[in-house]
């Protein structure tokens, strides 16, 4: 069993290996393997399960009628997938969850999760924190998309990541292309803005790491 991964997951945070073993023994969760490209949860399917990633990575993808696809987020080992959907009013998954590399995922039915939250206050608190964090991140993403300029979007994202980590170094998600997609801008335009920010000594760009040299200058970009 992947106890070290589960102990670091947001759902079981603060619980010891023996506690997790006892809890899982009560509900007997399912562990499934997904090849790269396999869909874990389909858009608009009935949301009756959450997943905890044990191995590999998955990506939330939103497809639109015009054929455009937006990659919403990448989730890593220990992350939970589908937590908000299972308790939403619609009880539908809002997007596709696709394995971007071979993945093993522990699946918990909604009723099993409710049972765990009833039995263990720590799990209830952890789940509440997970949902609250997801809501907060969504609000930040909406604010990010509200900025019209590419420089403003880049500045906001860098400051947001720095604030969350407490560090002046930020790691971009996978690649500049992926980052550009998350911000709904072109890779070429984003790369040009990053080069300009570096020439003005506002950042130091050494992919996949960006070091913020002048946070005040980034704040000024947002106020333009």
Sine and cosine of phi, psi and omega as CSV:
sin_phi,cos_phi,sin_psi,cos_psi,sin_omega,cos_omega
0.00,0.00,0.51,-0.86,-0.09,-1.00
-1.00,0.02,0.90,0.44,-0.11,-0.99
-0.92,0.38,-0.60,0.80,-0.01,-1.00
-0.90,0.43,-0.61,0.79,0.05,-1.00
-0.92,0.38,-0.70,0.71,-0.04,-1.00
-0.91,0.41,-0.61,0.79,0.02,-1.00
-0.90,0.44,-0.48,0.88,0.00,-1.00
-1.00,-0.03,-0.06,1.00,0.02,-1.00
-0.97,0.23,0.41,-0.91,-0.03,-1.00
-0.92,0.38,-0.44,0.90,-0.04,-1.00
-0.96,0.26,-0.63,0.78,-0.08,-1.00
-0.96,-0.28,0.24,0.97,-0.02,-1.00
-0.85,0.53,0.74,-0.68,0.02,-1.00
1.00,-0.04,-0.08,1.00,0.00,-1.00
-0.97,-0.22,0.57,-0.82,0.03,-1.00
-0.99,0.12,0.18,-0.98,-0.03,-1.00
-0.86,0.51,-0.69,0.73,-0.01,-1.00
-0.90,0.43,-0.63,0.78,0.02,-1.00
-0.90,0.44,-0.68,0.73,0.00,-1.00
-0.91,0.42,-0.65,0.76,0.02,-1.00
-0.87,0.49,-0.70,0.71,0.00,-1.00
-0.90,0.44,-0.67,0.74,-0.03,-1.00
-0.90,0.43,-0.71,0.70,-0.02,-1.00
-0.93,0.37,-0.46,0.89,0.05,-1.00
-0.92,0.40,-0.40,0.92,0.00,-1.00
-0.97,0.24,-0.58,0.81,-0.13,-0.99
-0.95,-0.32,-0.32,0.95,0.00,-1.00
0.78,0.62,0.94,0.35,-0.03,-1.00
-0.93,0.36,0.29,-0.96,0.03,-1.00
-0.99,-0.12,0.68,-0.74,0.11,-0.99
-0.91,-0.42,0.83,-0.56,-0.04,-1.00
-0.85,-0.53,0.52,-0.86,0.04,-1.00
-0.97,-0.22,0.67,-0.74,0.02,-1.00
-0.80,-0.60,0.81,-0.58,0.10,-0.99
-0.94,0.34,0.32,-0.95,0.07,-1.00
-0.84,0.55,0.77,-0.64,0.00,-1.00
1.00,-0.07,-0.23,0.97,0.05,-1.00
-0.95,0.32,0.54,-0.84,0.03,-1.00
-1.00,-0.08,0.80,-0.60,0.02,-1.00
-0.99,0.12,-0.80,0.60,0.07,-1.00
-0.81,-0.58,0.70,-0.71,0.02,-1.00
-0.99,-0.11,0.59,-0.81,0.07,-1.00
-0.80,0.59,0.78,-0.62,0.06,-1.00
0.95,0.30,0.10,1.00,0.18,-0.98
-0.93,0.36,0.41,-0.91,0.05,-1.00
-0.88,0.48,0.82,-0.57,-0.05,-1.00
-1.00,0.03,1.00,-0.07,0.01,-1.00
-0.86,-0.51,0.09,1.00,-0.01,-1.00
-0.62,-0.79,0.52,-0.85,0.22,-0.97
-0.95,-0.32,0.28,-0.96,0.05,-1.00
-0.79,-0.61,0.54,-0.84,0.15,-0.99
-0.87,-0.49,0.85,-0.52,-0.06,-1.00
-0.96,0.27,0.83,-0.56,0.03,-1.00
-0.99,-0.15,-0.60,0.80,0.04,-1.00
-0.60,-0.80,0.47,-0.88,0.08,-1.00
0.98,0.18,-0.18,-0.98,-0.01,-1.00
-0.67,-0.74,0.48,-0.88,0.06,-1.00
-0.77,-0.63,0.28,-0.96,-0.04,-1.00
-0.73,-0.69,0.69,-0.72,0.10,-0.99
-1.00,0.06,0.81,-0.59,-0.05,-1.00
-0.81,-0.59,0.70,-0.71,0.01,-1.00
-0.90,-0.44,0.87,-0.50,0.02,-1.00
-0.98,-0.21,0.63,-0.78,-0.03,-1.00
-0.91,-0.40,0.38,-0.93,-0.05,-1.00
-0.83,0.56,-0.48,0.88,-0.01,-1.00
-0.99,0.17,0.09,1.00,0.03,-1.00
1.00,-0.03,-0.11,0.99,-0.01,-1.00
-0.97,0.23,0.61,-0.79,0.03,-1.00
-0.87,-0.50,0.72,-0.69,0.07,-1.00
-0.90,-0.44,0.82,-0.57,0.07,-1.00
-1.00,0.08,0.93,-0.37,-0.14,-0.99
-0.98,0.21,-0.75,0.66,-0.03,-1.00
-0.29,-0.96,0.37,-0.93,0.09,-1.00
-0.93,-0.36,0.72,-0.69,-0.03,-1.00
-0.90,-0.44,0.63,-0.78,-0.15,-0.99
-0.89,-0.45,0.12,-0.99,0.02,-1.00
-0.78,0.63,0.73,-0.68,-0.04,-1.00
0.99,-0.11,-0.34,0.94,-0.01,-1.00
-0.97,0.24,0.47,-0.88,0.07,-1.00
-0.99,-0.14,0.64,-0.77,0.07,-1.00
-0.86,-0.51,0.68,-0.73,0.05,-1.00
0.99,0.17,0.30,0.95,-0.08,-1.00
-0.92,0.39,-0.61,0.79,-0.03,-1.00
-0.96,0.28,-0.59,0.81,-0.08,-1.00
-0.89,0.46,-0.61,0.79,-0.10,-0.99
-0.93,0.36,-0.35,0.94,0.02,-1.00
-0.91,-0.42,0.22,0.97,0.04,-1.00
-0.98,0.20,0.28,-0.96,-0.01,-1.00
-0.92,0.40,-0.59,0.81,-0.04,-1.00
-0.98,0.19,-0.44,0.90,-0.06,-1.00
0.81,0.59,0.69,0.73,0.05,-1.00
-0.78,-0.63,0.57,-0.82,0.09,-1.00
-0.96,0.29,0.77,-0.64,-0.11,-0.99
-0.98,0.18,-0.14,0.99,-0.01,-1.00
-0.34,-0.94,0.13,-0.99,0.09,-1.00
-0.99,0.17,0.62,-0.78,0.15,-0.99
-0.92,-0.39,0.91,-0.41,-0.15,-0.99
-0.85,-0.52,0.68,-0.73,0.05,-1.00
-0.95,0.30,0.85,-0.53,0.04,-1.00
-0.99,-0.12,-0.01,1.00,0.19,-0.98
-0.36,-0.93,0.32,-0.95,-0.01,-1.00
-0.76,0.65,0.74,-0.67,-0.13,-0.99
-0.67,-0.75,0.54,-0.84,0.17,-0.99
-0.91,-0.42,0.75,-0.66,-0.09,-1.00
-0.74,-0.68,0.76,-0.65,0.11,-0.99
-1.00,0.07,0.81,-0.59,-0.04,-1.00
-0.95,-0.31,0.78,-0.63,0.03,-1.00
-0.88,-0.48,0.81,-0.58,0.06,-1.00
-0.93,0.37,0.47,-0.88,0.00,-1.00
-0.80,0.60,-0.68,0.73,-0.01,-1.00
-0.91,0.41,-0.58,0.81,0.04,-1.00
-0.92,0.39,-0.64,0.77,0.02,-1.00
-0.90,0.43,-0.67,0.74,0.05,-1.00
-0.87,0.49,-0.61,0.79,0.02,-1.00
-0.90,0.43,-0.67,0.74,0.01,-1.00
-0.90,0.44,-0.67,0.74,-0.01,-1.00
-0.92,0.39,-0.52,0.85,0.04,-1.00
-0.95,0.31,-0.58,0.81,-0.06,-1.00
-0.99,0.13,-0.47,0.88,-0.13,-0.99
-0.71,-0.71,0.91,-0.42,-0.03,-1.00
-0.90,0.45,-0.57,0.82,0.00,-1.00
-0.88,0.48,-0.67,0.74,0.02,-1.00
-0.91,0.42,-0.63,0.77,0.05,-1.00
-0.87,0.48,-0.72,0.70,0.01,-1.00
-0.90,0.43,-0.67,0.74,0.00,-1.00
-0.89,0.46,-0.67,0.74,-0.02,-1.00
-0.92,0.39,-0.65,0.76,0.04,-1.00
-0.88,0.47,-0.66,0.75,0.05,-1.00
-0.90,0.44,-0.64,0.76,0.02,-1.00
-0.87,0.49,-0.72,0.69,-0.01,-1.00
-0.91,0.40,-0.66,0.75,0.00,-1.00
-0.90,0.44,-0.66,0.75,0.02,-1.00
-0.90,0.43,-0.68,0.74,0.01,-1.00
-0.88,0.47,-0.64,0.77,0.03,-1.00
-0.90,0.43,-0.68,0.73,0.02,-1.00
-0.89,0.46,-0.69,0.73,-0.01,-1.00
-0.91,0.41,-0.59,0.81,0.04,-1.00
-0.90,0.44,-0.66,0.75,0.04,-1.00
-0.88,0.47,-0.64,0.77,0.02,-1.00
-0.92,0.39,-0.62,0.79,0.01,-1.00
-0.91,0.42,-0.64,0.77,0.05,-1.00
-0.90,0.44,-0.63,0.78,0.05,-1.00
-0.91,0.42,-0.64,0.76,0.04,-1.00
-0.84,0.54,-0.74,0.67,-0.04,-1.00
-0.95,0.33,-0.26,0.97,0.01,-1.00
-0.97,0.26,-0.34,0.94,0.01,-1.00
-0.98,0.21,0.70,-0.71,-0.05,-1.00
-0.99,0.11,-0.61,0.79,-0.07,-1.00
-1.00,0.08,0.54,-0.84,0.01,-1.00
-0.91,0.41,-0.64,0.77,0.02,-1.00
-0.89,0.46,-0.64,0.77,0.03,-1.00
-0.90,0.43,-0.68,0.73,0.01,-1.00
-0.89,0.46,-0.70,0.71,0.00,-1.00
-0.90,0.43,-0.66,0.75,-0.01,-1.00
-0.90,0.43,-0.70,0.72,0.00,-1.00
-0.89,0.46,-0.72,0.70,-0.03,-1.00
-0.89,0.45,-0.69,0.73,0.00,-1.00
-0.90,0.43,-0.69,0.72,0.01,-1.00
-0.92,0.40,-0.62,0.78,0.01,-1.00
-0.89,0.45,-0.73,0.68,0.00,-1.00
-0.91,0.42,-0.64,0.77,0.01,-1.00
-0.91,0.42,-0.66,0.75,0.01,-1.00
-0.90,0.44,-0.65,0.76,-0.03,-1.00
-0.93,0.36,-0.61,0.80,-0.05,-1.00
-1.00,-0.01,-0.35,0.94,-0.07,-1.00
0.97,0.25,0.26,0.96,-0.03,-1.00
-0.84,-0.54,0.38,-0.93,0.02,-1.00
-1.00,-0.10,0.13,0.99,0.11,-0.99
-0.93,-0.36,0.70,-0.72,-0.07,-1.00
-0.78,-0.62,0.70,-0.71,0.06,-1.00
-0.98,-0.18,0.82,-0.57,-0.01,-1.00
-0.96,0.28,0.43,-0.90,-0.05,-1.00
-0.97,0.23,0.98,-0.20,0.09,-1.00
0.94,0.33,-0.85,0.53,-0.07,-1.00
-0.31,-0.95,0.24,-0.97,0.05,-1.00
-0.89,0.45,-0.59,0.81,0.02,-1.00
-0.88,0.47,-0.69,0.72,0.02,-1.00
-0.91,0.41,-0.69,0.73,0.02,-1.00
-0.87,0.49,-0.71,0.71,0.01,-1.00
-0.87,0.49,-0.63,0.78,0.01,-1.00
-0.91,0.42,-0.65,0.76,0.01,-1.00
-0.89,0.46,-0.53,0.85,-0.02,-1.00
-1.00,-0.08,0.01,1.00,0.05,-1.00
0.89,0.45,0.68,0.73,0.06,-1.00
-0.73,-0.68,0.20,-0.98,0.01,-1.00
-0.99,0.15,0.50,-0.87,0.00,-1.00
-0.88,0.48,-0.68,0.74,-0.04,-1.00
-0.88,0.48,-0.70,0.71,-0.02,-1.00
-0.92,0.40,-0.64,0.76,0.01,-1.00
-0.91,0.42,-0.69,0.73,0.00,-1.00
-0.88,0.47,-0.63,0.78,0.02,-1.00
-0.89,0.45,-0.67,0.74,0.01,-1.00
-0.92,0.40,-0.63,0.78,0.03,-1.00
-0.90,0.44,-0.65,0.76,0.04,-1.00
-0.89,0.45,-0.63,0.78,0.02,-1.00
-0.92,0.39,-0.70,0.72,0.02,-1.00
-0.88,0.47,-0.56,0.83,0.02,-1.00
-0.95,0.30,-0.63,0.77,0.01,-1.00
-0.91,0.42,-0.47,0.88,0.04,-1.00
-1.00,0.03,0.11,0.99,0.04,-1.00
0.86,0.51,0.56,0.83,0.08,-1.00
-1.00,0.01,-0.56,0.83,0.07,-1.00
-0.70,-0.72,0.27,-0.96,0.21,-0.98
-0.87,-0.50,0.87,-0.49,-0.17,-0.99
-0.96,-0.28,0.93,-0.38,0.04,-1.00
-0.69,-0.73,0.99,0.15,-0.12,-0.99
-0.72,0.70,0.70,-0.71,0.13,0.99
-1.00,-0.06,0.30,0.95,-0.07,-1.00
-0.95,-0.32,0.68,-0.74,0.12,-0.99
-0.87,-0.50,0.80,-0.59,0.05,-1.00
-0.98,-0.20,0.82,-0.58,0.03,-1.00
-0.99,0.16,0.89,-0.46,-0.01,-1.00
-1.00,-0.08,-0.48,0.88,-0.06,-1.00
-0.60,-0.80,1.00,0.01,-0.02,-1.00
-0.92,0.39,-0.51,0.86,0.02,-1.00
-0.89,0.45,-0.62,0.79,0.02,-1.00
-0.92,0.40,-0.58,0.81,0.07,-1.00
-0.91,0.41,-0.64,0.77,0.06,-1.00
-0.88,0.47,-0.64,0.77,0.00,-1.00
-0.90,0.45,-0.61,0.79,0.02,-1.00
-0.87,0.49,-0.63,0.78,-0.01,-1.00
-0.91,0.41,-0.49,0.87,-0.08,-1.00
-1.00,0.06,-0.06,1.00,-0.02,-1.00
-0.95,0.31,0.00,0.00,0.00,0.00
